[in-house]
Amino acid sequence: MRSYFRNSMLLFFIFFTGFFSIAQSGGDFEIPDVPGILSTQEKEAFNKQKGLLTARLTALQELTKQFNATCTGKKIAEDNVELINQCKSMMAQIDNDEAALKNEIREYKKTISTAEADEKYVQHVKKSMTDLAKKLGWSDEEIARLDSALNKLGMDGDSIVNSLQIVSNWSTIHQRGENAELKIKANGGAGPGLPGAGKQSTGDCAVFALANAAGLPYSVVAARAIKLITEGEWRNEEYRKDPQKVFKDGGLIGGEVLMLAEAFGQVEIIKSKDFEQALKSGRSVMINVAPYNGNLNGGHEVVLTKTFNHNGETWFEMIDSNREGPWQRQYLNNKELQSILLENGVVFRPEKGTVPKSLK
């Protein structure tokens, strides 16, 4: 009896429950296609992310199949330690990978949904602006130039720079101030070398930037900006009734800067690699840069007015309406510029012998 009892202990078995096929589970593991409304750049980024998630899902499915084939539907003797440990390890990995993948797909869906909503808003803004231009009687050429600028405006600069580097580079630029040697070289450099329009007191840096670029009084550009906000259907009723609130809550959006620039002349979008040539041709360049605090979600509009060579490098003279008096003149090299730059440049060109286009 004792011998029989002892032998029966060796017949104790361990059972593993199988996983359902993740390939057919849907729901949490469904990876949506990239919406066609997104920009080419965004589509490329999301398609790359989708490819990585799809590869992760495929690997998880294969691991699940391997586990089901090795560990389920079978009786495993408790003394088969190696197989038991293998199955436990596979089960733990599946659990961990599944939880992580579910979370990443959830975040992917959320991000892509936000991007789609943002792009729909951008398309609404573009259409509203071209509709307003038509309503105001702008010519086909002017509307086409505005539409082209609205569709070309995009990200530029160093894409891997971090907030600490931005803060550090701004500090260097400010400490440099109106360096006498650089000022002399800038005066002999290429570009319109415009006078500063004054120091901003609210979020109206774009108005100062355009006033600087166009060589117009701040009051003229500000009045036109306020009229644009009042007329623009892309803004909600709160801002349209109180345009000054726009400057308190962050300032003009990119499309408004473009329409305002076209109202005073001709607007064109150029990439940073063309900034030097634009200045050499006598055109100033408005740029959206990261603010002094390094906030990559923020923005600040400044104007490049000169380009020159210093110690074998390309340098720029910049007017910054956040600075007061003579300190509005800042000097920075191309590497520093790339570190704070957020978007393509906006080139303004006055139309000779014409008056600004109506926004009334």
Disulfide bonds with the S-S distance in Angstrom:
Cys71-Cys87 1.92
